[in-house]
Amino acid sequence: MFVKLLKSKLHRATVTETKLHYPGSIAIDSDLMDAVGILPYESVLIADLNNGNRLETYVVPAEPGSGRIVMLGAAAQLVKPKDLVIILAFGYYSPEEAEQFKPRVAVLGQGNKIDRIL
């Protein structure tokens, strides 16, 4: 049996832009992805702090150091520029792995720069 645990989290990211006419996903500054261990094309859950919307999509890398968080495709209907979001990725672990596992969490501040790692 495996258990599903939080693997990676970007807390309080600010959406920088949206692009409705795109095949769909979320673009994230690749430096932020690396900081918490989110992989290109990994599935993520997005929780919008401004309106309560939650959606699942996949990640594509944005330019490193850009601070870009871009909602692409249909997600652009649910999340708007300047919204604060939480980006969550999960993994499946054996009970033995789960006992030792600690998620990688970054709290973001102005310009989507990392304020602290939890």
Steps between C-alpha positions, in 0.01 A plus 500: 500500500613855428393826662463832322699781663576862423833496314549863393330832571534858378304704755352841412624523141365800311358429156685730260288444190247278326481369144163353413582379148766247591474119515486518880720482808686734736840651422722538808842665530732199471712623795189475720428153363855390586477648850212269595560208265216548251579336166400612150160354407432392859138513613420776751201624693445877498305665783405866441497700824303785340193306387526147641529330161700177489618330183740235384740549210861433406813714513711640219821686586522878462823695474727455804507803730200659324256459789235407244191304604278479191160333487460345156191375318169436675655571842521865394121511544533407869812689610582862418821706496603619850308214669693326776518125450638195673660247265508145638658181364446160657684169493429141594718342767527172680414517871872470578587790268210705637633478856820680399368726225496880525342713225693785338308823561592853390313809620509769234500875541500800271596423141462127574838496671552237769458655847575177681517125463304299759 
